[in-house]
Structure formats: C-alpha cells, structure tokens
Amino acid sequence: MFNWVQNIADWFVYNLLNLNKEQHIAEALNFFIYDTIKILILLFVVIFFMGIVNSYFPIDKVKNYLSRNKLFGLEYLMASFLEL
C-alpha cells in the first residue's frame, strides 16, 4: 500500500543524497523519511474522517444523549470515538 512512499524515500536518500545503501545513517534516514511520510498521511486521513464525524453529530445533542442514557460503559467508547 505504501510502496510508492518507500520509492520516494529510496530516491531521496540513495539518488539525491548519494548515500551508500550499506551505511547505517542511510538506512536510518530512509526509515525516518518513510515513516514520517506514512504517519503524516495516516494522521491526515484520521483527522479528515473525525472532522466529518464531528460536523454531522452536534456535540450538545451527543452529550445530552450520553448523559441521559446508561449504556453500561459504551458511553465512554462513544465519547472517545466522537472526541468529546
């Protein structure tokens, strides 16, 4: 799924910076670039979907619903999912 990110990291480290693949610093830099890009993409996706969820569920109505109804612990799961 993230092969294209690995290709970008390989190109940057090994072609653009001309580092040798056997060097530990090259491997560390490649890993750092790959994981940084991957984490930023995943954070963007999570933030995007949570923005959609928060825009369709009004916070006041959800808080009132969760405080009125006893869901035997599920209200904490719902509150954490909806970031209240």
Secondary structure by P-SEA (a helix, b strand, c coil): caaaaaaaaaaacccccccccccaaaaaaaaaaaaaaaaaaaaaaaaaaaaaaaaaccaaaaaaaaaacccccaaaaaaaaacc
